[in-house]
Amino acid sequence: MAMDAIKKLCSRGADYFNCRMMPHGGPVLFPIVLTTLGLCASLAEDGCDYARLRGAAVEMLTGSAAVPFVDCGMSAYRTPGFYPAENSWRVVYSQECQPYQYMGLLADGSWVAAEWLRFLSVVMGGTTSM
């Protein structure tokens, strides 16, 4: 197909759907797409996938010294499973998150501030994408 034929085909499609490029060009769409994707990511989060925790705190959460890490969030965590065929520990993200047992110990002033800042970031991201 020649280039002129492709241009005619695209032009007919744009005329049919009444689509026109903005006068200042396509780069304006880039921040709009990024903020919309950020909003979708914040709505799809499950709350226990913010950080990977290693060390003595893992044994306190899981009750086992064999587990090398947990994926933790603000109010819940997810433990990995051992797969002998691959000889590795992997997190299955389709599993449910486990809530922290001692939430009263964790909820200090910085924890509450982090919860509010996370909420405000979701609100600002959603407002920006609108």
For each residue, the residues with C-beta under 8 A, 3 or more apart:
1: 5 6
2: 5 6
3: 6 7
4: 7 8
5: 1 2 8 9
6: 1 2 3 9 10
7: 3 4 10 11
8: 4 5 11 12
9: 5 6 12 13
10: 6 7 13 14
11: 7 8 14 15
12: 8 9 15 16
13: 9 10 16 17 19
14: 10 11 17 18 19 20
15: 11 12 18
16: 12 13
17: 13 14
18: 14 15
19: 13 14
20: 14
21: 25 26
22: 25 26 28 29
23:
24: 28
25: 21 22 28
26: 21 22 29 30
27: 30
28: 22 24 25 31 32
29: 22 26 32 33
30: 26 27 33 34
31: 28 34 35
32: 28 29 35 36 129
33: 29 30 36 37
34: 30 31 37 38
35: 31 32 38 39 125 128 129
36: 32 33 39 40 129
37: 33 34 40 41
38: 34 35 41 42 125 129
39: 35 36 42 43 122 125 126 129
40: 36 37 43 44
41: 37 38 44 45
42: 38 39 45 121 122 125 126
43: 39 40
44: 40 41
45: 41 42 49
46: 49 73 93 97
47: 73 74 75 76 97
48: 71 72 73 75 76 77 78 97 98
49: 45 46 71 73 78 93
50: 71 72 73 74
51: 71 72 73
52: 69 70 71 72
53: 57 58 61 69 70 71 72 77
54: 58 68 69
55: 58
56: 59 60
57: 53 60 61
58: 53 54 55 61 62 67 68 69 70
59: 56 62 63 64 65 67
60: 56 57
61: 53 57 58 70 72 77 79 100
62: 58 59 67 70 79
63: 59
64: 59 67
65: 59
66: 82
67: 58 59 62 64 70 79 80 89
68: 54 58 80 89
69: 52 53 54 58 80 89
70: 52 53 58 61 62 67 77 78 79 80
71: 48 49 50 51 52 53 77 78 80 91
72: 48 50 51 52 53 61 76 77 78
73: 46 47 48 49 50 51 76 77 97
74: 47 50 111 114 115 118
75: 47 48 99 100 103
76: 47 48 72 73 97 98 99 100
77: 48 53 61 70 71 72 73 97 98 100
78: 48 49 70 71 72 91 93 95 97 98
79: 61 62 67 70 91 98
80: 67 68 69 70 71 89 90 91 92
81: 89 90 91 92
82: 66 88 89
83: 86 87 88 89 90
84: 87
85:
86: 83 90
87: 83 84
88: 82 83
89: 67 68 69 80 81 82 83
90: 80 81 83 86
91: 71 78 79 80 81 95
92: 80 81 95
93: 46 49 78
94:
95: 78 91 92
96:
97: 46 47 48 73 76 77 78
98: 48 76 77 78 79
99: 75 76 103
100: 61 75 76 77 103 106
101:
102: 105 106
103: 75 99 100 106 107
104: 107
105: 102
106: 100 102 103 111
107: 103 104 111 112
108: 111 112
109: 112 113
110: 113 114
111: 74 106 107 108 114 115
112: 107 108 109 115 116
113: 109 110 116 117
114: 74 110 111 117 118
115: 74 111 112 118 119
116: 112 113 119 120
117: 113 114 120 121
118: 74 114 115 121 122
119: 115 116 122 123
120: 116 117 123 124
121: 42 117 118 124 125
122: 39 42 118 119 125 126
123: 119 120 126 127
124: 120 121 127 128
125: 35 38 39 42 121 122 128 129
126: 39 42 122 123 129 130
127: 123 124 130
128: 35 124 125
129: 32 35 36 38 39 125 126
130: 126 127
